[in-house]
Amino acid sequence: MIQEVIGVGGMGSVYRARDLHFPNVVKLVAVKEMVNLAPDPLVRKTIIQNFEREANILATLTHPSIPSIYDYFSRDDRSYLVLEFINGKDLEAVISETEGFLPDEQVVAWAIELCDVLSFLHTHKPNPIIFRDMKPSNVMINQYGHIMLVDFGIAKHFQSGQKGTMIGTEGYSPPEQYRGEATPLADIYALGATLHHLLTRRDPRLEPPFSFDERPVRKINANISAEVEAVIERALQYDPKDRFPSAAEMKDALVAAARQTGLLSRMPAQSAPAIQANGIKPLWTFKCEDEIRGTPAYFDGNIYVGCYDNNLYALTAADGEFKWKYATDGGIVSRPAMFGGNVFIGSEDHRLHVVTARSGKVVWTHYTDGPVRSSPCIAEGHVFIGSDDGYLHAVNVTTGRPAWKFEAAGAIRSTPFVANELVYVGCESGEFYCVDFKGELKWRFRAKRAVTSSPLVSDQAVYFCSLDGILYALDHSNGWVLWRFRLGKGSIVSPVLADDLIFTGAADGFIYAVNVRTSKEVWRFRTEHQVSGSPVIYKDALYCGSVDGQLYCLEYRTGRLRWKFSTEGPITGTPLVYDDIVYVGSTDHQVYALLA
């Protein structure tokens, strides 16, 4: 199913599409279209053969910097390649959208990756492959900051001594390629031309052919070291024999230059400069009638999200199509929980509502004596939920009959966490409780201010934040303090754990990463307002919203920004990431679906 045109070329377009072979997940692909309208039958045949060659070459390649191919087919005058969808932008767009020169350490990092992929192609068995069209528009930076080499339309298997057609892109192609003599050394020249363009912002297509020696890199960009300039100059030698003999040797020279100049220590571990908000388009959006303050949930191909317009919405995860809504009598800030084909949601109308996931028909409701802002937690045949009436409620998940309720010292807006046959929850008076499945208190701990944060329990500890500005780690069996980490301000954020790091945010506007073994800060990242929404970890990334209206994607190990996406209102809920899609609601009334 075609979703959007993402590129237009001389002989066709490239589309973003959804693969409908996988109806229960969102699998995006790129569809490259070639329209063959050549009147000469021989030319038409040649065009089709070249397109088939691209498909055949890609089918033999497996490399993280080369998109996978899924299918190839023709219809009338059109041929199509179905490829891995790359979420990012090409280097030509990066140049045009960047003010001033690109950071030299970033360009060198990209160059090293490009040498790796060229070395892979040039040493491919049984036949080496010459790319023949290295240029910024054929290099994409994906959402993880890695390069992806795209458009193998004129790539070919290399055979020594064989001449081909004069093909390539003027300005980037070496002189011998104009004579039909393309070898691996031609790709090295084109890589040098690409790096020259990235570091100087001088487009070689607008300059006299083979005139790089008339405009040295450092004459245009004084920030570049003589060592890096020397690598580029050697790659751009007119005579192929004077260039690097292989991409691997060019990579070694780049690494050596980076080490000598200190660039190596400044290079980003994995990411490119962050893609800003205007560089990311949502896969879809859905507008509700009021603010979305809570967190979505996923079940069976659908997204469920509560809204302050009193409604629980069910949307199709693939395209955001409206399925149904269920009306309560109060605003919804609770996150839905799923069990047995039903959706469980709390509302400020004092009730826990249970409706069918398929149609939104009510199954049962449970009344409390206060607004329900806590989210339900389902375990051991019961749903546990807090209320502003000051009680933790345990309700039979099937019948809706109350099993017991535990009285706290204040309103419970924290979401319970069940582990080790115990229930952990905080309350607005500052108490934090551990109770058993009978509703009997096992231990309590008192913070200095409210505990709205939802707890997280690991093998050794229970973690939560407080408005007193502390991230607490307590022994989950007895409530003794293992350590405290002081945040800049109070926090209602629920922490998340990955490896030995625990992540949270605070009203000081920072997202924090803390080592759970040492209780020492590993990194912090500043947003432009307080952080009220909780982070989530997916693969090697952290996603977190801020009251500044932006959703941030960070490398969770380093805190380095990958990208951010702007909405028109504060984000106070937690993002949901499922199957490489990020779903997040905003107080601008919109639900957004973005590529992770």
N, C-alpha and C positions, 0 to 999 in steps of 0.2 A: 504494500500500500504506500504510494508516494505521499510524502509529507511536505517537502519543500525543495525548491531549487537552491543548491548551495554553490554552484559554479557554472559558468557558461564559457564555452570555447568556440573555436572556429568551425568545428564540425559536429557540435552537439552540446549537451548539458550534462551536469552531474546532479543527482538528486539524493536527498536523504529519504530513506524509506523504512518501513517496518516489515520484517519478515513474518508473514502470516502462517508459515509452517509451524510457528511456535505460538499458538493462540493464548496460552496462559502466562507468557512472559513477554516483555518488551525487548525484542532483539532488533537493533537498528543496523541498517546496511547502507552503503553508498552504491547507487546505480549509475554507472557511466554509460551514456548514450552516444552512439556514433551514427549520424545521419549521412547516408551515402547517396548523394544526388549527382555524382559525376556522370556526364553524358557519354563519355568514352568507356566502352565495356572493359577494355584492358585496365584503365585507371580504376574503374569500380572494383575489379578483381583484386588489384594491388592493395587498395584501401582495406578490403575485407581481410586479405591475407595479413596485413600489418596488425589489424585489430585482433585477429586470431593468434598472431605471434605474441602479442602482449598477454593474452589469456594463457597461452601455453607456457610462457616464461614464468609468470606469477604462480602457476600451478606447481612449478618445481621448486619454489623458494619458500623456506621457512626461516624467518629471521624477525626478531622483535621490532626492527625498524622498517619492515616491509609489510604493507597491508596484505592480509590473507584474501584469497579469491574463493568465492562460494559457488559461482555459476557463470555460464556464458551462453548466450542464445541470440538468435536473429529473428526479426519479424519484418518482412517486406524490405524496405530500404533502410532499416534501422538495425543496429547490432547493440548488444548490451553486455556489460560486465557487472556482476554483483560482487561487491568488495566489502571488506571490513570498513565500518564507518569510523573515521578519525575525528574525534571531538577536539577541535583546536583551530589554529589558523596558520597560513603559510608565512614564510619569512618575508615575502614581499609586502604582505599586509602588516607584519610586525615593523618593518622599516617605515612604512608610510604613517603608522599610528604612533611612532615614537618621536618625541621631540629631542633633538640633539643626537649625539652618537650613542650607539648601543654599548653597554659595558663590555670591555675587551675580554674580561674573564668569562662572560657568558658566550661570546662569539667563539672563543677558543674551545670551550666545553662542547658547543655544537659541532665545531670542526673535528674534534676527536671522535665524536659519535659518527660523523659522516665518513671519516676514514675507516672506521670499523665496518660500516655497511658496504663501502666500496671494496674493501679488502675481501669481504665475504663474496661479493659478486665476481670479482676478478679471479678468485681461486675456486670458483664453483666447479664441481665435478658433475658430468664428464667434460663439459665445455664452459670456459670462462664466459662471463656476461659483461658487456660494456653498456653502461647506462646511456651515454651519449647526449644527455640533456640535463646535466646538473646546472641548476639556477635557483634563485630564492623561491620562485613560485612553485617549484617542484619539491620543496622541503617543507613539511608541516611540523609544527610543534604541538604535540598532543596534550591532553589535560594533565598528564603526569610530568610534563616538561621535557619529554624525550623527542628526538627527531624521528620523523617518518618520511621515507622517500616514496614519492607518489609519481604517477604517470610514467609507466614503462612502455609508452606507445612507440618509441623509436629505439628501445633497447634491443640488442641483438647478441647472439652467441658469437664469440670471437674465434676467427680462424686465421692463423698467421698467413700473411701474404695476400689475403683476399681483400679486394677493393669493394667498396660499397658506394651508395649514393651520397651526394653532398647534402648532409642533413644535420640539424642541430639548431641552436639559437645564436644568432649573430651577437657578438660581444662576449659570449661565454665560451663558445666553441674554439678550439685551437686551430692554427692554420692548416695542419695536416687533415683535419676533419673536413675542410672545404674541398680537399682533393679526394675525398672518399676513403681516407686511411684512418680509421678509428681503432685505436689500441687502448689498453688500460691507461696509458699515459695521457690520453685525451681527457679522461675523467678527472685526472689529477689537475690538469690545466683548468678545466671548468670549475673545479672546487676552489682553486686559487682565485679565479675571477669572482666566484660567489663570495668568498671571504673578503676580497677587496671591496666589493659592493657593500657588504654588511658593515665594514669598519669605516668606510669613507662616505657612504651614502651617495656615491657617484655611480650612476647606472651605466654599465659598459655599452649598452645598446645605443646610447646617445653620444658615444665617443668614437674617434677613429679606430678601426680594427687594429688589434694587437699593439695598443699604445700604452699599456700599463706602466712601462718603464718611464714614460713622460709624466706620470702622476703618482709618485711613490706614496705609500700609505701614510707615512709619518709627516709628509709635507702637507697633507690634508687634515690628518687627525694626530695631533702631537701627543696624545695620551698613549699611543701604541709604542711598545718597546721595540728597540732595534732587533731583538731576537725574534719576535713574532713577525716583524716585517720581513726579515730574511727568509723565513719559511715560506711566506706568501710569494716573495720574489722568485724563489727557486721553482715553486710550482708553476709559475707563469712564464718560464723560459720558452722562447720561440722554438728552439730546437728540442725535440722530445728527449734527446740523450742527456740534456742538461737539467732535466727535472728529476724529482724523486723517482727512483726505479719502481717503487710500489707504494700503495696507499698505506701499508703497514709502516714503511720507513718514514712517510710523511707524518703519521701519527706519533711515532717515536720522537721526531724532531719537534712537534708541537708540545708534547709532554715535557721534553727537555727545556724548551724555551719557557714554558709555564713555570717549571720548577726553578729555573735560574732567576726569573723576575718576580717570584712570589705570587704569580697568578694562581698557581696550583692550590694554594691554601685558601684563596678567595673564591674558588669556583663553587657554584652551587652543587650540592651533592646529587640532586636529581632534577631540579626544577628550572624552568625558564622564568623570566620576569612574569609576574602574575598577569593573567588575562583579566582585564578590567571588566566592569559590568557591561559596557556596551559591546564587548566581544562575545557575549554569551546570549543565545536566544533560548527561551524556554521551549521544551517540547510541546507543552500546552499550558494554558492557564484556565482557571475556572473562578468566576466571581460569585461570591456569596452576598448576602444582604447586610452583613455587619462584620465586625472584626473577628479574625481567627486568632485566638490567643493560645490555643492548645496545639496538640501534636497529632498528626495523622496515624492511622494504622492500616496495614495491608492484609488482605485475606482473599485468596482464590481469585486473583485477577482484578480486585477492586480496592479502591482507597476509601477509607471511612474517616471523616473528620467532623468534629463539632465546631459550632460557630456561636458567636454571641447574639445571633439573631434567633436563638432558641432551637435551632435545627441541627440534627445529625444528618450529614450528607453522605451518600454513596455514589462514587464516581468510578468510571472505568479507568484502571491504571494506565492502559495503553494510550488513551487519547483524551482523558478528562471528561468523557461524555457523562452527562447527568443520568443517574439510574433511578434514585428515589431520595426523598428526605423524610425524616421522622421529626415531628414537632414535639418539643417539651414546653413547659411553662416558665422556663428560665434560661439564662445564658449558659453556654457549655464551654468550660475551659478544661474539662477532664479529657484524658486520652482514652480512646476506645480500647477495650480488651476483647479478644475473640475466643470463643470456646463453643464446641458442639454445634457449629453453624449459626451461632448467635453473636450479636454485638452487645457488649456491656458498656454503659456510659453513665457518668454522673452528671447532674444538672443542678443549677442554682434554685430549681423548683423544689429542692429538698429530697429528691428521689434518685435512686439507682434504677435506670431503665434497661430492660433487656428486650431486644427486638431481633427478628430473623435477619440474617445477613443477606438473604436472597431478595426479600421484598420490603423489609422495614416494618413488618407487622409486629405489634407488641406481644411479647411472651409473658412477662410479668414485670412488676415494679416493686421496689422496696422503699418504704418511706423512712426518712430520718426527721429530726427536728431542727435541721439547719441546712443551709446551702451545701451542696456536695461539690467541692472543688478538687478533691483528691481523685486520683485515677484508680480504677479497680485493678486488683491483683488476684489472679485465679490460681488456686493450688489445692490439691487434696480434696476435691469435690466441693470446695467453698470459694466464694468470692469475698475478698477482704477489701474494705473501703473506708476511708475516713470521712467525717462530716464536721461542719462548723458547729454542730451540737455538742462537740467535745467527746464523741465516742468513736472507737474503732469498731465497725460492724462486721460480723462474720455471717454470711448468708449462704444457704444451700444453693449450689449453682444450678440445680435442676428445678427445684420447686419454688425457690424464692423465699422459703421460710427462714426466719432468723434463727441462727444457731446460738449466738451469744453476742454481747457487745461489751467492750472494755472502756471504762471511763478514764479519760485523760484530763489533764489540768487546763486544757485550752482547746481551741478549734484544731482539727487535724486536716491539714491541706497537703501534707506529705503523702506520697503514694507508698503503701506498705510494700515491704520486700520479704519474701518467704524463703527461708533456707534453714537446713538442719532441723526441720520440724518446729521452727520458731518463726514468729512474725515480728519484724522490726519496723518502727514507724516513729516519726517526730511530730511535735505539736507546736502551736503558736506561742505557748507560754515558755518554750525553751526546753521542755523535757523531751527526752528521747527514751523510747520504751522497747523492751523485748518481752513478748508474751508467748505462751505456748498455745497449742491448738485448742485448748479448753478456755482460752481467754484469761488465764492466770498470769500475773506478773512474774517474770523471772529476774529481771533487773531493770534499773532505770539510771539515766545519766542526765544531768542538768547543764545545759549551755547557758550563756548569759542572756541570750536573746532567742527569738523565734527560730524553730527548725522547720522551714517550709520545704527545704531540699529533700528529695527522696533518697533513701539510703541505698548503698551498694554493698553487698556482702561478698567477700572472697574467702579463700581457704582459712585465712588467719584473722581477718579484721572486718569491721563494718565501717564504712566511710560515709560521711555526710557533711554538709556545710551549714552554717548558721548565720543569721543576721548580725551576730557578734563579730563577724569577719574572720572566722576560723574554719579551716578544713580539718575535721576530726578523724582520727583513726582509733577505734576502740577495739579491744578484744571482744569478739562476737559472743563469747561464752559467758563473760561476766561483766562487761562494760567498763573495764579498766582502760585508762588512756594509754595507748601505745605511743602516739605522738600527736602534736598539733602543728599545723602550718598556718601562719598568719597571712591572710589576704589583705589587699589594700583597703577594702570596704566589705560591708556585709554581702551575703550571697544567699540566693534562693535556688541556686543551680544544683542539679543532681549530677554527681560525679560519674565518670566512666573510666574503665580500666583497660589498658592494653600493654602487654609485656610487663615491665616493672614500672610503668608510668600510670599515674592517675591524673585525669584532666578535669578541670572545672573552670568556672568563670565567676566574676564578681561585679558589684556595682561600680567599681573603679574603672571599668571598661576593658579589663584584661582577661584573656584566656590563659590559664596556667597549666603547666605540666610539672608534676612533682614526682620524684622518685619515691616509691612506696617503701623501699628498704631503708633509705637514709633520711627521708622527709625533707630533702633538699630540692630547691627549685631547679629544674632542668632548663626550662625556657618559659618566657611569657610573651604574649602577642597582644598589642594594643589595638582595640577597635575604637570607633569614634564616639561611643556612648556606653552606658552600662550594659553588661551581659546578664540577661534574665533567662534566656533560653539555654537549655542544656546541650552539651556537645554529644555527637555520636562518632564512632570510629567505623570506617569501612575500608577494608584492605589496608593501604598504608596512609590513609588520609583521615583528617578530622574535619567534621562539618559542624558549624555552630553559627547561630544567628545572634544579632545584637539589636539593641534599641535604636541604633543608628540606621536600621532598615536594611542592613546588608547581611547576606549569607556568606560566610567565609569558608574556604577550603584551604586547609593547612596540611603540610606534611607533619604527621603526628610525632615523628622522632625529633624533628628540628624546629618545628614551629614556623617554618618558612611558608609564606603565602604563595599558593598556586593560583587561585583566582578568587574573585568576589563578585557577587551578583546583587544588584540593588533592587529593592522593592520600594513602594511609596509609603511605607509605614513601618513602625517598630516590629521586629520579630521577637516574640516572647515565648514561642513554643519550641519544641525540639524537632529538628529535621528527621525524616524517615528516609533511610536508604535501602532500597530493595532492587536487586538485579540490575545494578549499575545506574539506577535512576534515583535522584534525590527529590523527595516531595517535602514541601515546606509551606506553611501558611503564614500570612502576614496580617497585621491590623489594617492594611489597605484593602481588606475584604477578599483578597485573592489567594487561591491555592496555586502553587507553581510546581511544575515537573521539569527538572533539569538533569542533564547528563552528569553523572558523578565524575 
